[in-house]
Amino acid sequence: MSRLKKIALLTVIAVLIAIGLTLRSEIDRETVANLITGLGPWAGLAFIGAYAAGAVAFLPGLVFTITGGALFGPVLGTLYSLIGATLGGTLAFLAARHGLGDWVATRTGQRLERLQRGIDREGWRFVALMRLVPLVPFNLLNYALGLTRVGVTVYVVTSFIAMAPGALAYVWVGHAGRQALAGGGNVVQSVLIALALIAVLAFVPRLVRSLRNDAEV
């Protein structure tokens, strides 16, 4: 990456973090929905951009994911959320790798050493594990992985795939909530699907740990 591109990237990241820290307490599902609603054919692109910016700025991704389900439904909501989260995560990853290393290392502490050991030992599987079992906060993990030796392509592809179960579950929560408020005919079905997905998602960490323990025996 050229020096000019590094400066531009780090400037954008710094501005987004400053905005995020300032507005963090004011960002909720209704605020995001109000910003996106009414943009017509640009709504999806605007949502992806807002999600990516939020991931960089340490804003709660869950708010964006649930909002995506309410605004776009299960299919597009999941797709847009995954693209936005992956894009924002990649920007944070690159920023840490090309200039914010000391700042990120200070905030991750000893967890950074554990991340590096995990990457050295398991590679992409460890990235997938960290996405499925959130031992490190999502937004901080984006930056922290930039300081490890994992490749950019591996990081992007693995993150996109491993974040899909969580995205789908919480998008369905937003979709079910929207249907409940609108009084749609499939409310019960949507709520049951959302609850089932959340239950499966809650079971994933235990399943992953069990599989890892079996593999180590």
KEKOL-398763 format. One line per 3 residues: number of its first residue (from 1); their letters; for each residue y, z, x of N, C-alpha, C. Coordinates in steps of 0.02 Angstrom, whole numbers, plus 50000, padded with zeros to 5 digits. Each point is the difference from the previous one (the first is absolute). Layout:
NUM = a = Y/Z/X/Y/Z/X/Y/Z/X ~ ...
END
This chain:
1 = msr = 49940/50000/50042/50060/50000/49958/50062/50000/50044 ~ 50047/49955/49986/50061/49994/50040/50045/50061/49990 ~ 50045/50009/50047/50045/50058/49997/50044/49997/49937
4 = lkk = 50024/49941/49982/50042/49993/49940/49961/50018/49938 ~ 49938/49978/49995/49959/50016/49942/49986/50075/49996 ~ 49988/50031/50058/49989/50072/50001/50061/50038/49974
7 = ial = 50059/49979/50023/50061/50034/49979/50010/49992/49925 ~ 49988/49939/49975/50008/49987/49928/49951/50042/49959 ~ 49937/50001/50022/49949/50039/49964/50017/50074/49999
10 = ltv = 50018/50027/50058/50015/50072/50004/50062/50018/49961 ~ 50049/49955/49998/50060/50012/49961/49984/50004/49926 ~ 49960/49952/49976/49980/50000/49929/49961/50064/49984
13 = iav = 49953/50018/50043/49960/50060/49989/50044/50062/49997 ~ 50047/50006/50047/50044/50058/50002/50041/50006/49937 ~ 50026/49943/49976/50041/50000/49938/49957/50021/49941
16 = lia = 49939/49973/49995/49956/50016/49944/49980/50073/50001 ~ 49985/50027/50058/49983/50071/50005/50058/50044/49978 ~ 50060/49982/50022/50060/50039/49981/50010/49998/49924
19 = igl = 49992/49940/49971/50008/49994/49928/49946/50040/49964 ~ 49938/49995/50025/49945/50036/49969/50009/50075/50001 ~ 50023/50027/50056/50011/50072/50005/50057/50022/49953
22 = tlr = 50049/49956/49991/50057/50016/49957/49981/49998/49926 ~ 49959/49950/49981/49986/49989/49929/49932/50025/49978 ~ 49963/50032/50045/49931/50019/49985/49995/50041/49936
25 = sei = 50043/50047/49990/49996/50043/49941/50019/49964/49935 ~ 50030/49941/50006/50023/49964/49941/49953/49943/49980 ~ 49949/49987/50041/49955/49945/49986/49942/50024/49957
28 = dre = 49993/49972/49940/49943/50015/49957/49978/49935/49966 ~ 49949/50004/49959/49972/49940/49969/50051/49964/49957 ~ 50040/50039/49962/50049/49969/49956/50054/49963/50040
31 = tva = 50021/50030/50055/50051/49968/50042/49975/49933/50027 ~ 49939/50000/50026/49971/49938/50027/49993/49948/49946 ~ 49975/50021/49941/49991/49953/49945/50066/49970/49978
34 = nli = 50052/50040/49997/50066/49975/49979/50027/49950/50050 ~ 49985/50010/50064/50024/49953/50051/49965/49932/49995 ~ 49936/50001/49980/49960/49939/49999/50005/49963/49934
37 = tgl = 50002/50037/49945/50000/49969/49934/50061/49955/49992 ~ 49989/49943/49970/50055/49954/49986/50011/49948/50054 ~ 49960/50002/50053/50009/49951/50054/49960/49936/49987
40 = gpw = 49964/49999/49944/49964/49940/49981/49948/49978/50052 ~ 50001/49936/50019/49950/49975/50048/50004/50032/50069 ~ 50056/50034/50013/50009/50032/50065/49975/50072/50001
43 = agl = 49977/50024/49943/49981/50071/49995/49943/50018/50049 ~ 49949/49957/50004/49945/50014/50045/50021/50003/50073 ~ 50041/49952/50020/50024/49998/50069/50044/50061/50015
46 = afi = 50042/50017/49951/50045/50058/50009/49959/50064/50006 ~ 49946/50005/49960/49958/50060/50002/49966/50006/50068 ~ 49974/49944/50025/49968/50000/50066/50049/50022/50054
49 = gay = 50061/49973/49997/50051/50019/50048/50019/50073/49996 ~ 50006/50025/49938/50018/50071/49990/49944/50045/50025 ~ 49937/49981/49986/49943/50040/50023/49998/50002/50077
52 = aag = 50010/49941/50031/49999/49997/50073/50055/50043/50030 ~ 50060/49995/49972/50056/50040/50024/49986/50074/49991 ~ 49970/50018/49943/49983/50070/49988/49950/50027/50049
55 = ava = 49950/49959/50018/49950/50022/50049/50032/50013/50068 ~ 50047/49958/50019/50035/50009/50063/50043/50062/49998 ~ 50031/50012/49942/50049/50054/49993/49970/50067/49979
58 = flp = 49933/50006/50002/49966/50063/49983/50009/50019/49927 ~ 50009/49951/49956/50002/50014/49928/49928/50003/49973 ~ 49988/50039/49948/49932/50008/49975/49970/49936/49972
61 = glv = 49948/49975/50031/49969/49938/49979/49968/50005/49931 ~ 49978/50060/49981/49968/50008/49935/50047/49980/49943 ~ 50064/50015/50008/50049/49981/49949/50001/49925/49990
64 = fti = 50000/49963/50055/50002/49927/49997/49936/49972/49970 ~ 49943/50029/50020/49936/49974/49976/49992/50009/49925 ~ 50016/50059/49975/49996/50012/49928/50049/49956/49963
67 = tgg = 50060/49992/50027/50050/49956/49969/49975/49928/49998 ~ 49966/49978/50054/49972/49933/50001/49951/49988/49944 ~ 49959/50050/49985/49953/49993/49944/50035/49996/49934
70 = alf = 50053/50040/49992/50038/50000/49937/50037/49934/49989 ~ 50025/49971/50054/50041/49939/49993/49959/49936/49999 ~ 49947/49998/50039/49965/49936/50010/49927/49999/49977
73 = gpv = 49973/50057/49979/49931/50002/49979/49952/50011/50058 ~ 49935/50007/49986/49951/50018/50052/49993/49949/50056 ~ 49999/49936/49984/49986/49949/50051/50060/49989/50046
76 = lgt = 50056/49978/49971/50059/49987/50040/50029/50065/50029 ~ 49994/50054/49962/50025/50064/50025/49964/50022/50063 ~ 49934/49991/50000/49961/50017/50060/50017/49954/50058
79 = lys = 50004/49935/49986/50015/49951/50052/50069/50013/50031 ~ 50050/50008/49958/50068/50011/50025/50005/50066/50039 ~ 49966/50051/49975/50002/50065/50035/49968/49995/50069
82 = lig = 49943/49966/50003/49966/49993/50064/50042/49959/50050 ~ 50031/49946/49976/50041/49960/50044/50060/50040/50024 ~ 50033/50036/49954/50058/50040/50019/49982/50056/50049
85 = atl = 49945/50035/49986/49979/50055/50044/49980/49974/50068 ~ 49965/49944/50002/49979/49971/50064/50059/49974/50040 ~ 50046/49967/49966/50060/49974/50034/50041/50057/50029
88 = ggt = 50013/50052/49959/50039/50057/50025/49964/50036/50056 ~ 49934/50008/49992/49961/50032/50052/50001/49962/50065 ~ 49999/49934/49996/50002/49958/50060/50067/50005/50035
91 = laf = 50054/50001/49962/50067/50008/50029/50005/50067/50037 ~ 49974/50053/49969/50001/50066/50032/49956/49999/50063 ~ 49942/49970/49995/49953/49994/50057/50034/49965/50059
94 = laa = 50034/49944/49987/50033/49962/50053/50060/50038/50028 ~ 50036/50035/49957/50058/50038/50023/49978/50055/50048 ~ 49945/50034/49984/49974/50053/50044/49977/49970/50066
97 = rhg = 49968/49943/49997/49973/49969/50061/50055/49972/50045 ~ 50057/49981/49971/50051/49965/50039/50066/50038/50005 ~ 49999/50066/49993/50064/50035/50011/50006/50070/49974
100 = lgd = 49959/50018/49949/50006/50067/49971/49944/50046/50022 ~ 49968/49984/50055/49942/50038/50022/50013/50074/50009 ~ 50053/50018/50035/50015/50071/50012/50014/50037/49935
103 = wva = 50037/49968/49956/50018/50031/49935/49937/50012/49959 ~ 49955/49951/49999/49937/50007/49963/49955/50052/50032 ~ 49995/49999/50066/49956/50048/50035/50022/50072/49987
106 = trt = 50065/50011/49996/50026/50067/49986/49977/50025/49932 ~ 49997/49955/49952/49984/50019/49931/49925/50002/49986 ~ 49961/49968/50041/49927/50002/49990/49966/50053/50041
109 = gqr = 50029/50018/50058/49972/50054/50041/49929/49985/50022 ~ 49956/50051/49993/49931/49994/50023/49960/49951/49958 ~ 50024/49985/49940/49963/49953/49957/49997/49931/50032
112 = ler = 50050/49983/50040/50001/49935/50033/49941/49994/50048 ~ 49985/50053/50037/49943/49998/50046/49934/49991/49962 ~ 49994/50033/49943/49939/49992/49960/49994/49930/49973
115 = lqr = 50057/49971/49980/49999/49931/49975/49977/49952/50055 ~ 50027/50010/50060/49981/49955/50055/49926/50006/50017 ~ 49975/50061/50000/49928/50010/50014/49958/49966/49947
118 = gid = 50022/50005/49937/49964/49968/49946/50000/49925/50006 ~ 50058/49971/50018/50005/49928/50009/49956/49977/50057 ~ 50002/50037/50055/49959/49982/50059/49925/50002/49983
121 = reg = 49982/50047/49958/49929/50010/49984/49975/49952/49946 ~ 50042/49988/49949/49975/49963/49941/50040/49937/49982 ~ 50057/49989/50031/50038/49940/49987/50023/49993/49928
124 = wrf = 49988/49942/49969/50024/49987/49932/49971/50049/49949 ~ 49940/50024/50013/49969/50047/49953/50040/50064/49994 ~ 50032/50020/50055/50040/50061/49998/50064/49988/49960
127 = val = 50029/49940/50007/50059/49983/49959/49982/50003/49926 ~ 49943/49971/49983/49977/50001/49930/49990/50072/49976 ~ 49970/50042/50043/49989/50070/49983/50066/50035/49985
130 = mrl = 50050/49989/50041/50064/50034/49991/50036/49976/49937 ~ 49987/49939/49979/50028/49976/49937/49963/50028/49940 ~ 49935/50008/50006/49960/50025/49945/50003/50075/49994
133 = vpl = 50005/50035/50056/50004/50073/50002/50066/50019/50032 ~ 50051/50012/49959/50069/50010/50027/50010/50066/50036 ~ 49973/50005/50061/50009/50060/50040/50070/50004/50029
136 = vpf = 50033/49943/50006/50069/49995/50023/50040/49967/49945 ~ 50059/50025/49983/50041/49968/49947/50007/49925/50011 ~ 49996/49962/49946/49999/49927/50003/50056/49971/50042
139 = nll = 50062/50018/49986/50056/49970/50034/50001/50018/50075 ~ 49984/50062/50016/49997/50020/50070/49943/49965/50036 ~ 49944/49990/49966/49943/49966/50030/50018/49929/50020
142 = nya = 50041/49966/49960/50022/49932/50017/50032/49998/50069 ~ 50044/50047/50012/50034/50004/50065/49953/50022/50055 ~ 49960/50051/49985/49956/50029/50051/49950/49949/50027
145 = lgl = 49972/49959/49956/49950/49951/50023/50031/49948/50046 ~ 50066/49991/49996/50034/49955/50045/49998/50023/50072 ~ 49987/50064/50011/49997/50027/50068/49929/50001/50027
148 = trv = 49952/49979/49960/49931/49996/50024/49987/49929/50026 ~ 49939/49989/50023/49983/49935/50029/49969/49952/49949 ~ 50005/50016/49937/49973/49954/49949/50043/49937/49997
151 = gvt = 49968/49942/49991/50037/49937/49996/50036/49992/49934 ~ 50053/49960/50000/50040/49990/49940/49958/49969/49944 ~ 49962/49948/50016/49960/49966/49949/49948/50047/49970
154 = vyv = 49966/50038/50042/49951/50049/49976/50034/50051/49954 ~ 50058/50023/50021/50037/50050/49960/50018/49971/49932 ~ 50027/49940/49998/50023/49970/49938/49942/49987/49952
157 = vts = 49948/49966/50024/49944/49982/49957/49963/50062/49975 ~ 49986/50046/50045/49963/50061/49981/50040/50042/49951 ~ 50065/50007/50013/50042/50040/49955/50002/49970/49930
160 = fia = 50009/49934/49996/50003/49966/49935/49937/50013/49960 ~ 49942/49992/50032/49936/50008/49964/49987/50073/49983 ~ 50012/50045/50047/49983/50071/49990/50047/50034/49951
163 = map = 50061/49974/49993/50047/50029/49952/49987/49977/49929 ~ 49958/49949/49991/49989/49971/49934/49973/50049/49948 ~ 49951/50042/50016/49975/50047/49949/50054/50046/49973
166 = gal = 50040/50029/50044/50053/50044/49978/50053/49964/49960 ~ 50017/49940/50023/50051/49961/49964/49976/49983/49930 ~ 49938/49978/49993/49973/49982/49935/49999/50060/49953
169 = ayv = 49980/50058/50025/49996/50060/49958/50068/50020/49973 ~ 50050/50003/50043/50066/50023/49977/50038/49947/49962 ~ 49985/49936/50014/50029/49947/49959/49974/50006/49928
172 = wvg = 49937/50016/49993/49972/50010/49933/50032/50059/49965 ~ 50017/50052/50037/50036/50057/49971/50066/49977/49970 ~ 50037/49960/50039/50064/49975/49975/49991/49954/49941
175 = hag = 49949/49958/50002/49986/49953/49945/49981/50038/49937 ~ 49957/50051/50007/49980/50040/49942/50059/50037/49970 ~ 50042/50027/50044/50060/50035/49976/50046/49955/49961
178 = rqa = 50009/49939/50025/50042/49951/49966/49972/49983/49931 ~ 49934/49990/49996/49969/49985/49936/50005/50058/49951 ~ 49993/50061/50026/50005/50059/49957/50069/50006/49970
181 = lag = 50051/49988/50040/50069/50003/49975/50014/49945/49950 ~ 49970/49942/50011/50012/49943/49956/49956/50002/49937 ~ 49949/50044/50000/49956/50005/49943/49953/49941/49993
184 = ggn = 49978/49971/50055/49956/49943/49999/49931/50017/49974 ~ 49962/49948/49982/49935/50011/49969/49946/50021/50049 ~ 50010/49989/50064/49949/50016/50050/50016/50062/50040
187 = vvq = 50038/50045/49970/50023/50059/50037/49941/50042/50024 ~ 49953/50015/49955/49944/50043/50017/49959/49969/50057 ~ 49987/49935/49994/49961/49966/50052/50036/50003/50068
190 = svl = 50065/49987/49999/50039/50000/50063/50002/50069/50031 ~ 50008/50052/49958/50001/50068/50026/49933/50019/50030 ~ 49946/49981/49966/49933/50016/50026/49987/49965/50067
193 = ial = 50022/49937/50005/49991/49964/50063/50040/50034/50055 ~ 50062/50019/49984/50042/50033/50050/49969/50066/50023 ~ 49974/50039/49953/49969/50064/50018/49937/49988/50042
196 = ali = 49961/49949/49982/49939/49986/50038/50017/49979/50072 ~ 50052/49959/50008/50019/49978/50067/50026/50058/50042 ~ 50039/50045/49969/50025/50058/50036/49941/50045/50021
199 = avl = 49951/50007/49956/49941/50041/50016/49962/49970/50059 ~ 49991/49935/49999/49966/49966/50056/50040/50008/50064 ~ 50066/49992/49995/50043/50006/50058/49996/50071/50030
202 = afv = 49996/50050/49957/49995/50069/50024/49933/50013/50035 ~ 49949/49961/49981/49934/50008/50030/49993/49963/50066 ~ 50043/49950/50013/49995/49958/50060/50000/50041/50065
205 = prl = 50048/50047/50009/50000/50039/50063/49933/50034/50014 ~ 49970/50030/49948/49936/50034/50008/49945/49950/50019 ~ 50002/49942/49967/49950/49949/50015/50007/49975/50072
208 = vrs = 50061/49988/50021/50013/49975/50068/49976/50051/50052 ~ 50017/50063/49988/49978/50053/50047/49924/50004/50003 ~ 49967/49994/49942/49927/50003/49998/49969/49942/50039
211 = lrn = 50027/49940/49991/49975/49942/50036/50010/50007/50075 ~ 50058/50027/50019/50013/50009/50071/49953/50052/50031 ~ 49988/50054/49962/49954/50052/50026/49929/49973/50008
214 = dae = 49979/49958/49951/49933/49971/50004/49995/49953/50060 ~ 50054/49963/50013/50000/49952/50055/49997/50035/50068 ~ 50026/50062/50002/50003/50037/50063/49936/50037/50015
217 = v = 49957/50007/49948/49937/50036/50009/49951/49960/50043
END
